[in-house]
């Protein structure tokens, strides 16, 4: 390569186009990083492609989880000239698309989603006008979709549901903290702060108000991935991923025939990469169910590491365990005592005539603080509202079922 002014200007433009592609693919890149990448490229010799790769990588990438997208975008952008032309067409508003020959290329999923949306403002305006003109039945169709069971959804509907779950705003319940913080709207007066400020005001005491600090409760999620829970558990992984992006103290576990910690895998901000890492971490998807063994292992190995007396634990399972000759009641009782509240999310509650007839369901039900359905987008939205309200008191159904189960079994269910 010749290092003349014409070549340098063209290379600078290409680097800017490449940075725009990375931005559109979800990587956060500032203008300062782009300038640094241009300067770093000018300092190297173009003898090896790897040198050019690392020069851009060190300047543009700040997080390890962005490396996979960067590698895929780099190889596609700097190898295929036609691909570069297509990127320019999509990133520059004044340029129109010309060719479709590259549609058959095997692109990375994240980049493909970014480039699949052509920049055609006129068609977008036409679509908006059509929606404004023909809006009959829109509200009802949206409500029907929200109420639809995950088990009855098609592949496209599941994608739409996962996107809807990603956009849900989750507010974590707060717990009081022993320390205080300044707040002019509070009702409690701090004598210490008032006297301290009086020194600066020549002895004039002006009341300073404080309130107790609060912080979010930690959350632990246990997700059943047995065959009967497959679609529900996949949607709940999207929910937990959304929760982790906004709150730090969240731990996630999968259990089927074994217990698997997927907390680190779900911390990746890219949901596609996170799901791939989760699939690699476990090999018992849609297999059998060993609820007792999984809860026992969690109590023995993980409960003191990730949970405390102020934690919320969500158990996501249908509660169907074939092995009834276990101490499931004792394990669930220990789990409930190790946290602030134990919430059972069960898709079987979608049935209005649901009754706890299974022995394993009865054993679990006797040791939970809340029992909620989890089978649709609407049920997840209701769950987020319940979380924000700190889940309140036990609902009436739990009290009724507790009394009925105890009367029927007379304590025999605890064995």
C-alpha positions in Angstrom: 0.0 0.0 0.0 1.2 3.5 -0.8 1.2 6.0 2.0 0.2 9.1 0.0 -2.3 11.8 0.8 -5.0 10.4 -1.5 -4.8 6.9 -0.1 -4.7 8.3 3.5 -7.9 10.3 2.9 -9.7 7.3 1.4 -8.5 5.1 4.3 -9.8 7.6 6.9 -13.2 7.6 5.3 -13.3 3.8 5.3 -12.4 3.7 9.0 -15.2 6.1 9.7 -17.7 3.9 7.7 -16.4 0.9 9.6 -16.9 2.7 13.0 -20.5 3.6 11.9 -21.2 -0.1 11.2 -20.0 -1.1 14.6 -22.2 1.6 16.2 -25.2 0.4 14.2 -24.4 -3.2 15.4 -24.7 -2.2 19.1 -21.1 -1.3 20.0 -20.7 2.1 21.8 -17.9 4.1 20.1 -17.1 7.7 20.7 -15.7 10.2 18.2 -12.5 10.3 20.2 -12.0 6.5 19.7 -12.5 7.0 15.9 -9.8 9.7 15.8 -7.5 7.5 17.9 -8.0 4.6 15.4 -7.1 6.8 12.4 -4.0 8.0 14.2 -2.9 4.5 15.2 -3.4 3.2 11.7 -1.1 6.0 10.4 1.7 4.9 12.7 1.8 1.2 11.6 3.2 -0.4 8.5 0.8 -2.3 6.3 2.9 -5.4 6.1 0.4 -7.7 7.9 -3.3 -7.6 8.1 -3.2 -8.7 11.8 -1.3 -5.5 12.6 -4.2 -3.4 11.0 -6.7 -5.6 12.9 -5.2 -5.0 16.3 -4.7 -1.3 15.7 -8.4 -0.9 15.1 -9.3 -3.2 17.9 -7.3 -1.5 20.6 -8.8 1.9 19.6 -12.4 1.0 19.1 -13.2 -1.9 21.4 -13.4 -1.3 25.2 -15.4 -4.3 26.3 -14.5 -8.0 25.9 -18.1 -8.9 25.0 -17.9 -6.7 21.9 -15.0 -8.7 20.4 -17.1 -11.2 18.5 -19.1 -8.6 16.7 -15.9 -6.7 15.9 -14.2 -9.7 14.4 -17.2 -10.6 12.2 -17.6 -7.0 11.0 -13.9 -6.6 10.4 -13.6 -9.7 8.1 -16.7 -8.8 6.2 -15.9 -5.1 5.8 -12.2 -5.2 4.9 -12.3 -8.3 2.6 -15.3 -7.9 0.3 -15.4 -4.6 -1.7 -19.0 -5.1 -2.6 -19.9 -5.5 1.0 -18.3 -2.1 1.7 -20.4 -0.5 -1.0 -23.5 -1.9 0.5 -22.6 -0.6 3.9 -22.1 2.9 2.5 -25.5 2.7 0.9 -27.1 1.8 4.2 -25.2 4.2 6.4 -25.4 7.4 4.2 -29.0 8.8 4.0 -28.4 10.5 0.6 -27.3 7.3 -1.1 -29.7 4.7 -2.5 -29.4 0.9 -2.6 -28.2 -0.5 -5.9 -27.6 -4.2 -5.7 -29.0 -7.3 -4.0 -26.2 -9.7 -4.9 -24.8 -9.7 -1.4 -28.1 -10.8 0.2 -27.0 -14.4 0.0 -23.8 -13.8 1.9 -23.5 -15.4 5.3 -23.4 -12.4 7.7 -23.2 -12.4 11.4 -26.6 -12.3 12.9 -26.2 -8.9 14.7 -24.7 -7.3 11.6 -27.4 -8.8 9.4 -30.2 -7.4 11.5 -28.6 -3.9 11.3 -28.1 -4.0 7.6 -31.5 -5.6 6.8 -33.3 -2.3 7.3 -32.9 -0.1 4.2 -32.9 3.7 4.7 -36.1 4.7 2.8 -37.8 7.5 4.8 -40.6 7.9 2.2 -41.7 4.3 2.6 -41.6 4.6 6.4 -43.9 7.7 6.2 -46.3 5.8 3.9 -46.4 3.0 6.4 -47.1 5.4 9.3 -49.9 7.0 7.3 -51.5 3.6 6.5 -51.4 2.7 10.1 -53.1 6.0 11.1 -55.8 5.4 8.5 -56.5 1.8 9.1 -56.2 1.3 12.9 -59.3 -0.8 13.5 -58.8 -3.7 15.9 -55.2 -2.8 16.7 -55.7 -2.5 20.4 -57.6 -5.8 20.6 -55.0 -7.6 18.5 -52.2 -6.3 20.7 -54.1 -7.5 23.8 -54.7 -10.9 22.3 -51.0 -11.2 21.6 -50.1 -10.3 25.1 -52.5 -12.9 26.6 -51.4 -15.6 24.2 -49.6 -18.6 25.8 -46.0 -19.0 24.9 -46.7 -22.7 24.1 -49.1 -21.7 21.4 -46.9 -19.1 19.7 -45.2 -19.6 16.3 -41.5 -18.8 15.8 -42.2 -15.3 14.6 -44.5 -14.6 17.5 -41.9 -15.9 20.0 -39.4 -13.4 18.4 -41.9 -10.6 18.8 -42.5 -11.7 22.4 -38.8 -11.8 23.3 -38.5 -8.2 21.9 -41.5 -7.1 24.0 -39.9 -8.7 27.1 -36.7 -6.8 26.4 -38.5 -3.5 26.4 -40.2 -4.1 29.8 -39.0 -1.7 32.5 -38.3 -3.6 35.7 -38.2 -1.7 39.0 -36.6 -3.6 41.8 -38.0 -3.3 45.3 -35.9 -1.4 47.8 -34.9 -2.3 51.3 -34.1 0.2 54.1 -30.5 0.8 55.0 -29.2 1.8 58.4 -27.4 4.9 57.2 -29.0 8.3 56.4 -28.6 10.7 53.5 -29.4 14.4 53.1 -32.9 15.2 51.7 -34.6 18.5 51.9 -38.0 16.9 51.5 -37.6 14.5 54.4 -39.2 15.0 57.8 -36.4 13.8 60.1 -33.9 16.5 61.3 -30.3 15.6 61.7 -28.9 17.4 64.7 -25.3 16.5 63.8 -25.6 17.9 60.2 -27.4 21.0 61.5 -24.8 21.9 64.1 -22.0 21.2 61.6 -23.5 23.6 59.2 -24.0 26.2 62.0 -20.2 26.6 62.2 -20.2 28.0 58.7 -23.2 30.3 59.4 -21.7 32.1 62.5 -23.7 30.0 64.9 -27.0 30.2 63.1 -28.6 26.8 63.3 -30.6 25.9 60.2 -32.4 22.5 60.3 -31.0 19.9 58.0 -33.3 17.1 57.0 -32.3 13.5 56.3 -33.9 10.2 55.3 -32.8 6.6 55.5 -30.9 5.2 52.5 -32.3 2.3 50.6 -30.9 -0.1 48.1 -32.2 -2.8 45.7 -32.7 -6.3 47.0 -30.7 -9.0 45.4 -32.6 -11.5 43.2 -32.0 -15.2 42.5 -33.8 -17.0 39.7 -34.1 -20.8 39.4 -35.4 -21.8 36.0 -36.7 -25.3 35.2 -35.6 -26.3 31.6 -37.4 -29.7 31.5 -39.4 -30.7 28.4 -42.7 -29.4 29.7 -41.1 -26.0 30.5 -39.0 -25.5 27.3 -40.8 -22.5 25.7 -41.5 -20.8 29.1 -38.0 -21.2 30.3 -36.6 -19.7 27.1 -38.8 -16.6 27.5 -37.8 -16.3 31.1 -34.2 -16.3 30.1 -34.9 -13.2 28.1 -36.6 -11.7 31.1 -33.7 -12.4 33.4 -31.3 -11.0 30.8 -33.3 -7.8 30.8 -33.2 -7.7 34.6 -29.4 -8.2 34.7 -28.8 -5.2 32.3 -30.4 -2.8 34.8 -29.6 -4.4 38.2 -26.3 -5.8 39.5 -27.3 -8.2 42.2 -29.0 -10.8 40.1 -28.0 -14.5 39.9 -29.5 -17.1 37.5 -29.5 -20.9 37.6 -31.0 -23.5 35.2 -32.1 -26.9 36.5 -33.3 -30.1 34.8 -31.4 -33.2 35.6 -28.6 -31.0 37.1 -28.1 -27.4 38.4 -26.2 -24.9 36.2 -25.1 -21.4 37.1 -25.6 -19.1 34.0 -25.0 -15.8 35.8 -21.8 -14.9 34.0 -23.2 -15.9 30.6 -26.3 -13.6 30.9 -24.2 -10.6 31.8 -23.3 -10.2 28.2 -25.3 -7.2 26.8 -25.8 -8.9 23.5 -28.7 -11.3 24.0 -27.7 -13.5 21.0 -24.2 -14.0 22.3 -25.6 -14.6 25.8 -28.0 -17.3 24.6 -25.2 -19.1 22.7 -23.0 -19.1 25.8 -26.0 -20.4 27.9 -26.6 -23.3 25.4 -22.9 -24.2 25.7 -23.0 -24.2 29.4 -25.8 -26.8 29.8 -26.6 -30.0 28.0 -29.9 -31.1 29.7 -32.4 -28.9 27.8 -35.8 -30.5 27.5 -34.7 -33.5 29.5 -36.0 -34.9 32.8 -36.7 -33.0 36.0 -35.0 -33.5 39.4 -36.4 -30.7 41.4 -35.4 -32.0 44.8 -31.8 -32.8 43.8 -31.4 -29.3 42.2 -32.8 -27.5 45.2 -30.7 -29.6 47.5 -27.5 -28.8 45.5 -28.4 -25.1 45.5 -29.0 -25.1 49.3 -25.7 -26.9 49.9 -23.5 -25.0 47.5 -24.9 -21.7 46.4 -27.5 -20.3 48.8 -25.0 -18.6 51.1 -23.0 -17.2 48.2 -25.8 -15.5 46.3 -28.7 -15.2 48.7 -29.3 -13.5 52.0 -32.2 -12.8 54.4 -33.1 -9.8 52.2 -33.1 -11.6 48.9 -35.9 -12.4 46.5 -35.9 -15.9 45.0 -38.0 -16.8 42.0 -38.6 -20.5 41.3 -39.8 -20.9 37.7 -41.2 -24.4 37.3 -44.4 -26.4 36.8 -43.5 -28.4 39.9 -44.0 -31.8 38.3 -41.4 -34.2 39.7 -41.9 -37.9 39.2 -39.9 -39.0 42.2 -42.2 -38.5 45.2 -40.0 -40.5 47.7 -37.8 -37.5 48.5 -37.5 -34.8 51.2 -38.6 -32.0 48.8 -40.6 -30.4 51.5 -37.6 -30.1 53.8 -35.4 -28.6 50.9 -38.1 -26.1 50.0 -38.5 -25.1 53.7 -34.8 -24.5 54.0 -34.8 -22.5 50.7 -37.7 -20.3 52.0 -36.0 -19.6 55.3 -32.8 -18.5 53.5 -34.4 -15.5 51.7 -36.8 -12.6 52.2 -39.5 -14.0 50.0 -39.7 -17.1 47.8 -41.9 -16.6 44.8 -43.1 -19.6 42.7 -43.9 -18.8 39.0 -45.9 -21.6 37.5 -47.3 -21.7 33.9 -50.0 -24.2 35.1 -51.8 -21.3 36.8 -53.0 -20.2 33.4 -55.8 -22.7 33.9 -58.7 -21.2 35.9 -59.5 -24.6 37.4 -56.0 -25.3 38.6 -55.8 -27.4 41.7 -52.6 -28.6 43.5 -53.1 -32.4 43.0 -49.5 -33.5 42.4 -47.6 -34.5 45.6 -44.5 -32.4 44.5 -46.7 -29.4 43.8 -48.2 -29.6 47.3 -44.8 -29.9 48.9 -43.5 -26.8 47.1 -46.7 -24.8 47.7 -46.5 -25.2 51.4 -43.2 -23.3 51.4 -43.6 -20.3 49.1 -44.7 -16.7 49.9 -46.3 -16.0 46.5 -47.7 -18.1 43.7 -48.1 -16.4 40.3 -48.7 -17.5 36.7 -46.0 -17.1 34.1 -47.1 -18.1 30.6 -47.5 -14.9 28.5 -46.2 -11.4 27.9 -49.0 -10.0 30.0 -48.2 -12.3 33.0 -44.5 -11.1 32.8 -45.7 -7.5 32.9 -47.9 -8.3 35.9 -44.9 -9.9 37.5 -42.8 -6.7 37.1 -45.6 -4.7 38.8 -45.7 -7.2 41.7 -41.9 -6.9 42.0 -42.1 -3.1 42.2 -44.7 -3.4 45.0 -42.4 -5.8 46.9 -44.9 -8.6 46.2 -47.1 -7.5 49.1 -48.7 -10.2 51.3 -49.4 -13.8 50.5 -52.4 -14.1 48.2 -55.6 -15.6 49.4 -55.3 -18.7 47.2 -52.1 -19.8 49.0 -53.8 -19.6 52.4 -56.7 -21.6 51.2 -54.5 -24.2 49.5 -52.2 -24.4 52.6 -55.2 -25.2 54.8 -56.7 -27.6 52.4 -53.4 -29.5 51.8 -52.8 -29.7 55.6 -56.3 -31.0 56.3 -56.1 -33.7 53.5 -52.7 -35.0 54.4 -52.6 -34.3 58.2 -48.9 -33.7 57.9 -48.1 -36.7 55.8 -47.1 -34.5 52.9 -44.0 -33.4 54.8 -42.4 -36.8 54.6 
